[in-house]
Amino acid sequence: MPPDPLLQWRAEFPILDRTVYMISHSLGAMPRRTRERLQQYADEWDTRGIRAWEEGWWEMPVTVGDLIRKIVGAGPGEIVMQQNVSICQAIVASCFDWTKKRNKIVTEDMNFPSNLYIYQQSGARVATVPSEDRITVPLERMLEAIDEETALVSVSHVLFRSSYIQDLAAITNRAHEQGAMIVADLYQSAGTVPVNVRNLGVDFATGGSVKWLCGGPGAGYLYVRPDVWPQLRPRVTGWAAHREPFAFSSDHDYAGGIERFLNGTPNIPALYAARSGYEIVNEIGVEKIREKSMRQTAHLIELAHAAGFRVNSPKNPAERGGTVVIDVPNGYEITKELSRRDYLVDYRPGAGIRVAPHFYSKDEELDLTIGEISKIAAGFQEPAAVSP
């Protein structure tokens, strides 16, 4: 096999020198340059004080959002940064009047719990489409659930439990045919699965930096389709969403641009930390990352099957994101022991051990990971010694 050109990026991620890092679906490795960016934040606060706001801090929710736009196919000034996806989803849900006849949210029961909690408390009628195999969501049932009383469709592009890729194009088309809007959660796809929000026509998209974007916690993002801005007046709002925030008016006059979806003071340190990961993903290109991911996840599945483990992810690479979920007895305990040995994966109840190589992963690390899981699992099967 020819040399892997993406391995040149390993030098940018110090933790890879001492750890088998297979957990980028949960927390991407920290780029080396992130430490410098955080030092830059500290230096600017120290030396510029309050002047830092007018020297770039205040605009960072939009300027940092622009670093994500090429990754997800958005245009300039169409993404605004928030603290996390929960806030983004709450803002989206607050744009609707749930007292009207069109008051239904359609989603999948395998959506991330935070999203479901927000919908359940929104005042909307929530219709959840069940998964029959706990891996996929039947597209036909999702499309059937969207009707003339649906106001919002919420779907995860890639399911966090199984890594199943949903058909965003078909779901978006159905939603719009029925007069509904759609919000796509890109958390488990952006940075490892190509996505273009403009081409898809989604009305909203949310995501965060913790995972494949290697941007760390505290930097979520919200895309809103520009042509729908004027009709939306989110009730989850704040002074940063005002047309003239420094007028300190008691009457809310929404900003005309993407800023209308802001709320309070932005999380400036997290925005400094997040930038490096976005830059690296943009430099590499998601298409190249996806090509490697499909090859490595296919090999992981082969290794898992050879070891006698069940795989709770799609076998078809076109339907599979960047994670392979391996169903191993005592998965929680095995994950803890792997961490102690500097093999980082995670475990989700009802799914299994989630293993996720990224562009910086070596092929031999896949063999090492499955081999280590097998060794630890065998220890659980050995009968306990009997005292004489």
C-alpha positions in Angstrom: 0.0 0.0 0.0 1.4 3.5 -0.9 2.3 5.8 2.0 -0.6 7.6 3.6 -0.2 11.4 2.9 -2.5 12.4 5.7 -0.2 11.0 8.3 2.0 14.1 7.9 -0.6 15.8 10.1 0.2 13.5 13.1 2.9 16.0 14.1 0.2 18.6 14.7 -1.4 16.5 17.5 0.9 15.8 20.5 -1.3 13.2 22.2 -0.8 10.8 19.3 2.8 10.3 20.3 1.7 8.5 23.5 -1.9 7.3 22.9 -3.8 5.2 20.5 -6.5 7.8 19.8 -9.7 6.2 18.5 -12.2 8.6 20.1 -12.4 11.5 17.6 -16.2 11.0 17.4 -16.3 12.2 21.0 -13.3 14.5 21.4 -11.0 15.2 18.6 -7.3 15.4 19.4 -6.0 18.9 20.2 -3.9 20.6 17.5 -0.5 21.8 18.7 -1.3 25.3 17.6 -4.3 25.5 19.8 -2.1 26.2 22.8 -0.7 29.2 21.0 -4.2 30.5 20.2 -5.2 30.3 23.8 -2.0 32.1 24.8 -3.0 34.7 22.2 -6.4 35.1 23.9 -4.7 35.6 27.3 -2.2 38.1 25.9 -4.9 40.2 24.3 -7.0 40.2 27.4 -3.9 41.1 29.5 -2.6 43.8 27.2 -5.6 45.3 25.5 -8.2 44.9 28.2 -11.7 46.0 27.2 -10.3 47.3 23.9 -10.2 43.7 22.7 -13.9 43.7 22.2 -13.8 46.4 19.5 -10.5 44.9 18.1 -12.2 41.6 17.1 -13.8 39.8 20.0 -17.3 41.1 19.3 -17.3 39.9 15.7 -15.8 36.4 16.5 -19.2 34.6 16.6 -19.4 35.4 12.9 -15.8 35.5 11.8 -15.1 32.1 13.4 -18.3 30.7 11.9 -16.9 31.7 8.5 -14.1 29.1 9.1 -16.7 26.4 9.3 -18.7 27.5 6.2 -16.5 25.7 3.6 -16.6 22.5 5.7 -20.4 22.4 5.5 -21.1 24.2 2.3 -22.5 27.5 3.7 -21.9 31.0 2.4 -20.1 33.9 4.1 -21.9 35.2 7.1 -24.4 32.4 7.3 -23.1 30.6 10.4 -23.0 32.0 13.9 -21.2 30.5 16.9 -23.0 29.5 20.1 -21.8 27.6 23.2 -23.3 24.3 22.2 -25.9 22.5 20.1 -28.4 22.5 22.9 -28.5 26.3 22.7 -28.6 26.2 18.9 -31.6 23.8 19.0 -33.4 25.9 21.6 -33.0 29.0 19.4 -34.4 27.1 16.4 -37.4 25.7 18.4 -38.1 29.2 19.7 -38.6 30.5 16.2 -42.0 28.7 15.9 -45.4 29.3 17.3 -46.4 25.9 18.7 -50.0 27.0 19.5 -51.0 26.8 15.9 -52.5 23.8 14.1 -49.1 23.3 12.3 -47.4 22.4 15.6 -45.6 19.1 15.1 -41.9 18.2 15.2 -40.9 15.0 13.4 -37.6 13.4 14.6 -36.0 10.0 15.1 -36.0 8.3 18.4 -32.3 7.8 18.0 -31.7 11.6 17.9 -29.3 12.9 20.5 -31.1 13.2 23.9 -30.5 16.9 24.4 -32.3 17.6 21.2 -35.2 15.4 22.3 -35.4 17.1 25.7 -35.6 20.6 24.1 -38.4 19.5 21.7 -40.4 17.8 24.5 -40.3 21.1 26.5 -41.0 23.4 23.5 -44.8 23.0 23.6 -44.8 21.2 20.2 -46.3 17.8 19.5 -43.3 15.5 19.0 -43.5 12.6 16.7 -40.5 10.2 16.9 -39.8 7.7 14.2 -38.5 4.4 15.8 -35.5 2.4 14.7 -36.4 -1.2 14.3 -32.8 -2.5 14.4 -31.3 0.2 16.6 -28.8 0.9 13.8 -30.8 2.6 11.0 -34.0 4.7 10.7 -36.4 3.6 8.0 -36.5 6.4 5.4 -40.0 5.5 4.3 -41.4 5.9 7.9 -39.6 9.2 8.3 -41.1 10.5 5.1 -44.6 9.2 6.0 -44.4 11.0 9.4 -44.0 14.4 7.8 -47.4 15.9 7.0 -49.3 19.1 6.6 -49.3 19.7 10.4 -45.5 19.4 10.6 -43.7 22.7 11.3 -40.2 21.3 11.9 -38.3 18.2 11.0 -35.2 17.5 13.0 -32.7 14.8 12.0 -29.2 13.8 12.8 -27.2 13.5 9.6 -25.2 10.7 11.2 -26.7 8.9 14.2 -24.4 9.0 17.2 -25.3 5.5 18.4 -24.7 3.6 15.2 -22.9 5.9 12.7 -25.8 5.5 10.2 -26.0 8.2 7.6 -29.5 9.5 7.0 -30.7 10.7 3.6 -30.8 14.4 4.2 -31.8 15.3 0.6 -34.9 13.1 0.6 -36.0 14.2 4.1 -35.5 17.9 3.2 -37.4 17.6 0.0 -40.3 15.9 1.8 -40.3 18.6 4.5 -40.5 21.4 2.0 -43.2 19.7 0.0 -45.3 19.7 3.1 -44.5 23.3 4.0 -42.3 22.4 6.9 -38.7 23.5 7.8 -35.8 21.2 8.6 -32.9 21.4 11.1 -30.0 19.0 10.5 -27.6 18.1 13.3 -24.2 17.7 11.7 -22.3 17.0 14.8 -21.3 13.5 13.8 -20.7 14.3 10.1 -19.1 17.7 9.6 -15.4 17.1 9.2 -15.6 13.4 8.2 -18.6 13.1 5.9 -19.0 15.7 3.1 -22.1 17.8 3.5 -23.4 20.9 1.7 -26.2 22.8 3.4 -26.8 25.1 0.5 -27.2 22.3 -2.1 -29.4 20.3 0.3 -31.6 23.4 1.0 -31.8 22.7 4.8 -33.3 25.6 6.7 -31.1 25.2 9.8 -28.0 23.2 10.7 -26.3 22.8 14.0 -23.1 21.2 15.1 -20.1 21.6 17.4 -16.4 21.5 17.5 -15.7 18.8 20.1 -15.5 15.9 17.7 -14.3 15.6 14.1 -13.4 19.3 13.8 -10.8 19.0 16.6 -11.9 22.4 18.1 -12.6 21.5 21.7 -15.7 22.2 23.9 -17.7 25.3 24.1 -18.0 26.2 20.4 -21.2 25.1 18.8 -22.5 26.6 15.5 -25.8 27.4 13.9 -26.4 27.8 10.2 -29.7 29.4 9.1 -30.7 29.7 5.4 -30.4 33.4 4.5 -33.8 33.8 2.7 -35.7 32.7 5.9 -33.9 35.2 8.2 -36.6 38.0 7.9 -39.5 35.7 8.9 -37.8 34.3 12.1 -37.9 36.0 15.5 -36.3 33.6 18.0 -37.6 33.9 21.5 -34.4 32.5 22.9 -32.4 35.7 22.3 -30.3 38.4 23.9 -28.8 41.8 23.5 -26.2 40.5 21.0 -29.1 39.8 18.6 -30.2 43.4 18.6 -29.8 45.6 15.5 -28.0 48.1 17.7 -26.9 46.2 20.8 -25.0 49.1 22.3 -28.0 51.4 22.2 -29.2 49.2 25.1 -32.8 49.6 24.1 -35.5 47.8 26.1 -37.4 47.1 22.8 -36.0 44.2 20.7 -35.2 45.2 17.1 -33.6 42.1 15.6 -30.4 42.4 13.6 -30.9 42.0 9.9 -28.1 39.4 9.4 -27.1 36.1 11.0 -26.5 38.1 14.2 -30.2 37.9 14.9 -29.7 34.4 16.1 -27.2 35.4 18.8 -28.1 35.8 22.4 -25.7 36.9 25.2 -22.0 37.4 25.6 -20.0 35.0 23.4 -17.6 32.4 24.7 -14.4 34.0 23.5 -11.8 31.6 24.9 -13.6 28.6 23.2 -13.6 30.5 19.9 -9.9 31.0 20.1 -9.4 27.3 20.9 -11.7 26.1 18.0 -10.0 27.9 15.1 -7.0 25.6 14.7 -9.1 22.5 14.1 -11.3 24.2 11.5 -8.2 25.5 9.6 -6.6 22.0 9.5 -9.8 20.3 8.3 -10.1 23.0 5.6 -6.5 22.5 4.6 -6.9 18.8 4.2 -10.4 18.8 2.7 -13.3 16.7 3.9 -13.3 14.6 0.7 -9.8 13.3 1.5 -10.8 12.6 5.1 -13.9 10.7 4.0 -11.9 8.6 1.5 -9.5 7.4 4.3 -12.3 7.0 6.8 -14.3 4.7 4.6 -11.2 2.5 4.0 -10.3 2.4 7.7 -13.8 1.8 9.0 -14.2 -1.1 6.5 -11.0 -2.6 7.9 -12.2 -2.1 11.4 -15.3 -4.1 10.7 -13.3 -6.9 9.1 -11.1 -7.0 12.2 -14.1 -7.0 14.6 -15.8 -9.8 12.7 -12.6 -11.9 12.6 -12.4 -11.5 16.4 -16.0 -12.7 16.8 -17.6 -9.4 17.7 -20.9 -8.1 16.5 -20.9 -4.7 14.7 -23.7 -2.3 15.3 -22.9 0.0 12.4 -24.0 -0.2 8.8 -21.9 -2.5 6.6 -22.5 -0.4 3.5 -19.8 2.3 3.6 -22.1 4.8 1.9 -24.4 4.5 4.9 -21.7 4.6 7.5 -20.1 7.7 9.1 -16.7 7.7 10.7 -17.4 5.5 13.7 -17.6 1.7 14.1 -19.7 0.5 17.0 -18.6 -2.9 18.3 -20.9 -4.9 20.6 -18.6 -6.7 23.1 -19.7 -8.2 26.4 -18.5 -6.1 29.3 -18.0 -3.2 27.0 -18.1 -0.6 29.7 -15.5 -2.3 31.8 -13.3 -3.0 28.7 -13.5 0.7 27.7 -12.2 1.6 31.2 -9.3 -0.8 31.0 -8.4 0.4 27.5 -8.2 3.9 28.8 -5.9 2.8 31.5 -3.6 1.3 28.8 -3.8 4.6 26.7 -6.2 3.2 24.1 -9.0 5.8 24.0 -12.4 4.7 22.8 -15.8 5.1 24.4 -18.9 3.1 25.3 -22.6 3.8 24.8 -25.3 1.7 26.5 -27.4 -0.2 24.0 -24.9 0.2 21.3 -21.4 -0.9 22.3 -17.8 0.3 22.1 -17.4 3.2 19.6 -14.1 3.2 17.7 -13.3 6.1 15.5 -10.1 6.6 13.5 -9.5 10.0 11.9 -7.2 11.5 9.3 -4.3 11.2 11.7 -4.8 7.5 12.5 -2.3 4.9 11.4 -3.7 1.6 9.9 -1.7 -0.4 12.4 -3.6 1.3 15.2 -6.8 -0.3 14.1 -5.2 -3.8 14.5 -3.8 -2.8 17.9 -7.1 -1.6 19.1 -9.1 -4.7 18.1 -6.3 -6.9 19.5 -6.3 -5.1 22.8 -10.1 -5.4 23.0 -9.8 -9.1 22.3 -7.2 -9.6 25.0 -9.2 -7.8 27.7 -12.5 -9.5 26.7 -10.8 -12.9 27.0 -9.9 -12.0 30.5 -13.5 -11.7 31.4 -14.3 -15.1 30.0 -11.6 -16.9 32.0 -13.0 -18.8 35.0 -12.1 -17.4 38.4 -9.4 -19.2 40.3 -10.8 -21.6 43.0 -9.2 -21.3 46.4 -7.8 -24.6 47.8 
